């Protein structure tokens, strides 16, 4: 079994949450409603999580 790296999952969670808050706040500053901004932030969070995960997996091999 390979050595487990605790930093990778923590980094993935931090990047996803920071992306969500940044996109949500930016949308609200630009005049979007709270619900729509939260939905857009969630979509951005999912996309950022997938991108970071695939990049981590690619460098792991």
C-alpha positions in Angstrom: 0.0 0.0 0.0 1.3 3.4 -0.9 2.0 6.0 1.7 -1.2 8.0 2.5 -0.9 11.8 2.0 -3.2 13.7 4.3 -2.5 17.1 2.6 -4.2 16.2 -0.7 -7.8 15.7 0.6 -7.4 18.8 2.8 -6.2 20.9 -0.1 -9.1 19.6 -2.3 -11.6 20.7 0.4 -10.0 24.0 0.9 -9.8 24.9 -2.8 -13.5 23.8 -3.3 -14.8 25.9 -0.4 -12.7 29.0 -1.3 -13.9 28.8 -4.9 -17.5 28.6 -3.7 -17.2 31.6 -1.4 -15.3 33.6 -4.0 -17.8 33.0 -6.8 -20.8 33.5 -4.5 -19.5 36.8 -3.2 -18.5 38.0 -6.6 -21.9 37.3 -8.0 -23.6 39.1 -5.2 -21.4 42.1 -5.6 -22.3 42.2 -9.3 -26.1 42.3 -8.4 -27.2 38.7 -8.6 -29.7 37.4 -6.1 -28.6 35.4 -3.1 -30.1 32.0 -4.2 -28.8 32.3 -7.8 -25.4 33.3 -6.5 -25.3 30.3 -4.1 -26.3 27.9 -6.9 -23.6 29.3 -9.2 -21.1 29.1 -6.4 -22.0 25.5 -5.8 -21.5 24.6 -9.5 -18.1 26.4 -9.5 -17.2 24.4 -6.4 -18.0 21.1 -8.0 -16.0 22.0 -11.2 -13.0 23.2 -9.1 -13.1 20.0 -7.1 -13.2 17.8 -10.2 -10.3 19.8 -11.9 -8.1 19.6 -8.8 -8.9 15.9 -8.3 -8.0 15.0 -11.8 -4.8 17.0 -11.7 -3.8 15.3 -8.4 -4.4 11.9 -9.9 -2.5 12.7 -13.1 0.6 13.7 -11.1 0.3 10.7 -8.8 0.9 8.2 -11.5 
